[in-house]
Amino acid sequence: MRGLLTRTIAGFALLAAASIATPAAAQDEAGFQAYLPTLRAQALAAGVRPATVDSVFPTLTFSQRVVDLDRQQPGGNPNAPVAMFAPYRIQHVDAARISRGRAAYLANRSRLAAVERETGVPESIMVAIWGHETNYGSYTGNFDLLRSLATLAYEGRRRDLFSGEFVAALKMLDRGVSRADLKGSWAGATGNPQFLPSIYLRLARDGDGDGKADIWNSAADTLASIGNYFVNAGWRPGQPWGIAVNVPAGYDRSGQANRLVSPRCPRVFERHSGWRTMAEWRALGLVPQDRPWPGDNVLATLLEPDGPGKTAYLLTGNYRVILDYNCSNFYALSVGLLADAVER
């Protein structure tokens, strides 16, 4: 009897939950469909072909999963403690990723060398970005980009960003990209280099001469596109991204604070010291761990991601270019370290 009562109460609870959830879901879908004419008008005003608009909009539905993932993103609490880099490094610069990176490096040497000659971006850096973004193409995401971007535009937290990216994705279709290729992350990044649609339109390149910038299926196009991104972001040929160093026990950190405030992801940059030349850092007693000193006049900042007494890094302007790809010190350090490991 008790079991029957329990199941009966549970059944009523499920019915009650369903009665609450179903109208809410229907309301979100109704609101989404009511928003689509606004998005449609924006696309047409931006020059998207009417035939493209007519083929896409009837297929669009609201995705609660995408909204849930967006709302789970860290809030950027300025008082949150800073995590240690060492565990992240172990996970992202591991033996398997290094091994696969070396295999990708060797398999694409001629393509990589051609891109490096054209752009000045080191072959190993392009491979490391590929490795970090999609593990060399093994997983590029399976969300329908158009559905995800339309949902995020409707949700409204960053409407200008996502409505613009939705329109850019429609323009990709106008350029001949297949709808089947428009898969990726829930937030709209796609292909081997995980470009947003607006980045694809600006910077994707044809690396194999077939007239298409196929960042989904072509390693040559993927690497040429990554190289072009780095050129656009200001990569300086001939400079390293940085070097790992040991800081002497008596080093005085009191005067090294960076007085500049970055308008973009300030928490990332506030951890860096002020700029000094490599010659000045050497005079302060810092010692490279496994690389020679770059040129004396190369400017660098100091980052100690795990605090004093642990491995530190002198970071050049090219490190800032990696941050342009993903504004995270842990990400950028791991890209640089993976690149170093791949080319050894």
N, C-alpha and C positions, 0 to 999 in steps of 0.2 A: 504493500500500500504506500509505504514511504517512498519507494523507488518510483512508483507511478506518479505520486504527487510531485516529486522532484522533476521528472520528465515533463509533467504538465506545466509546471512553473517555467521550466527552461523553454518549453515550446512557446508559451505566451511571451517570454522575453525576446525570443527570436522574431516572433511576429511583430512585437513592438519596435524592435530595432529596424526591421524591414520597413515598417510603416514610416519610421523617421528617415531612414537612409534613402529610400526610393524617391520621395518628393524632393529631398535635397539634391540628389543626383540629377533628377529631372529639371530642377530649377537651374542648376549649373549649366546643363546642356541647353536649356531654353535661353539663358542669358548669353551663352556663347554664340548660339545661332543668331540672336538679336544683334550681337556685336559684329558679326561677319560682314554685313554691308558696309560698315565703316572701314574695315580692313580692305575690302574689295575696292572701294573708292580710292583709298590710298595707293593701292597697287596700280590701278589704271592711271592715276595722276602721275605716277612715277615712270610711266612708259611701258609697263608690262603689257604684252600682247593680249587683247581681249580673248583670243582663243585659249591661251594658257589659263587665264582667270576662269573662264567657263569650264575648263576641264578639271580644275583643282577644287574649286569651292564646294561643289556638291559632295565631295568626298570627305570633307573636314568634319570631325567630331571632337568633342571636349575630352581631354585626358586628365582624369583626377590623379593618376599616378605621377604625371609630370609636375602638377602643382604640389603634390606631397613632397616630391624630391626637392623642389625649389625651396619649400618652406623648411626643409631639414638642413639647409646650408648654415654654416657657422655664422653667428651674428657679428663677429668681429669685436668682441668685448675687449676694450682697451686695457682692462685690469686682469685679463686672463693670463696665467703664467705661460712663459715661453717654453715650448717643449724642447727636448734634447734632439740634436741632429743624428747622433750615432745610430739609434734604432731605425730611423728613416733610411739612413745610408745602407744599412745591412739589408733592408727590404728591397731597395730600389737600385742598388749597385751590387747585385748578387752574382754569383758565379754563372748561373743560367743566362742572365741577361747579358753578361759580358761575352759569354760563349756565342750566343746567338748574334750579338753585335759584331763580333769578329767574323762570323760566317757571312753576315750581310755586307760587311765591309769588303771582304775578299770577293764576294760574288758581284759586286757593283763597282769595282775599282776604276774601270774605264769611264763609267758615267760620273762617278764621284770626282775623279781627276779633272774631267771636263768642266764640271760645275765649279770646282775650286779655282781653276784657271780663270774662269769668267767672273767669279764673284769675290774671290779671296777668302771665302768661308771654308775653314778646314773640313776635310772629308769626315773626320771623326765626329765633329760637332753635328753635322747633318744626320749621321747614323744615330748618334745619341738621342737627338730629338725624336727621331722615328721610334727608337726603342722605348723611350719614356711615354710617348703619347699612345702608342697602340701595340707595344711589344712587337715591333717590326711587322705590323699589319695583321697580327693574329687576332686582335679584337678591335673593331672600329665602332661598335655600337649598333643597336638594331631598332632604335626609335625612329619612327617616321618623322623626319625633320619638319615637314610642313605642318603636320598635326601638332607637334611639340611647340613650335614657334608661335603658331596661331593661338594655342592654349595659353602660353606665357604672356603673349600680348594682351589677351582678354583678361587674364588674372590681374594684370595691371601694376604689379610692384615695380617692374622696369619696362613699362609699356613702350616707351620710345625706342629702347634698345631692341626689343624683340619684334615689334612691328616692322622696324627697319630691316632686321635680319630675315623676317618672313618675306618681305618684298624682294630682298636680295636673292633668296632661294628661288622665287618665281623667275627672276631674271636668269638664274642658272638654267632653268628649264628652257627659257627663250634662247639660250646659247647652245642648246642641244644636249645638256646633261640629262641623263635618263632619270625618271622619277624613281626607278628602282635603286639607283645609286644614292638617292637622297635619304640615307639612313645614317644614324650617328648617335651621339650622346643625347640625353634628355634635354640638354641646354642648347642644342643646335650645332655642335661641332661635328665635322664630318671628314671622312677619308683618313688615309694613313697619317697625315700631319695634323688632323683634327682642326681644320680651318672652319671658322664661322663663314657663312655664305658671303658676307661683305668682304672678308679677307680673300676668299676664293676669287671673287670677281676682280679684285685689285692685283693679287700677287701670284695666283696659280700659274704655272708655266708648263709648256710642252717640252719635255726633255728627250723624247725619243723620235721627234720629227713626224709624227702622224697627224699633226694639226689639231690635236685635242690635249687639254690639260686634265688627264685622267688620274686624279690623286687617290682613286679607290683601287685601281687594278694595275697601275704602272709604277714600278720602282723608280724608273728614270724620271717620270713626271713628279713623283713624290719628292725626290731629292732635289730636283731643280726648283721646285716650289718652296721648299724649306730654305734653300740657299738664297732665293730671291727675297724671301721674308727677312732674312738676316741682313741682306744688303740694304733693304728699305729701312730697317731699324737702326742702321748706322754701324755695322760691323767694320772694324779697322783691320785690314790685312796685316799679317806679320806680328800681331800682338796676341799673347795667350789670353785665355779667359781669367786666369789667376794661377796662383801656386800655393800649395800647402806649406806652412811654415811652423817652426817652433819659436815661441816667444820666450825670451829669457825671464828667469824667475824674478828678477828685480825690475822688470819693465814698469815704468810709471804711466798709468792710463789716465791720469787726472786731466791732462791737457789735450786728449785726442778726440774729444767729442766733435761730431759733425754739426756745425751750426746751421746748415742748410736744411730747410723743411721741404720734403718732396710733396708736390700736390697729388701724386699718385701713390697709392698704398704706402703711406708714411711709416707704418709700423715695420715694414720690410727694411726701409732705408735708414731708419733711426738707429738700427743696430750696427751700422757701419761707422767707422771712424771718419775723421776728415782725410782729405787727400794728401799724400806725400809721394815723392818720387821713390823709385826702387832704391836709389842710392841712399836716400834719407832713411828708409826702413832698414837697410843693411847697417847703416851707421848706428842705429838704435839697438843692434844686436840680434835682430831676427835672422833665422837660418832656414833656408829651403830644406824640405824633407827629402825630396826625390827628383827635383828638377833644377836646372841651372837658373841663376838670376836672369830675368829679362833685362833689356837695356836700362841703363841707369836713369834715363829721363822718362821712362814709362811711369805714369801716375797710377796709384793704387790706393784703395782703402783697406782697412783691416777689419776682419770679421772673426769673432771667436764664438762660434755657434753653440759650443758646449761649455763655455766659460774658461777662465784662466787655467792654465796647466794642461789643457787639451789641445788637439790640433787646431790651428788657426789658419786663416786664408788671407792672402793679399789678392785683391780683386780689381781688375782693370775695367776700363770702359766697356770692353766686350762682355764682361759679366752683366752689365746693365742691359745689353742687347738680349741676353738669355732671359733676363727678367721681363723684357718686353713681351716675350712669348708666354710667360706665366709668372706673375709677380709673386714669387715665393722664394725665399732664400734656400729652403731645403730643395725645392725643385731645381733651381739654377745650379746649386752646388753639385747635385747628383748628376745633372747633365754634363757638367764639366768633368767630374770624376769618371763617369762612364766613358766619355770621349777619350780621356787619357788612357783608361784601361783597354779600350778597343784598339787603339793604335800601337800599343806596346808589342 
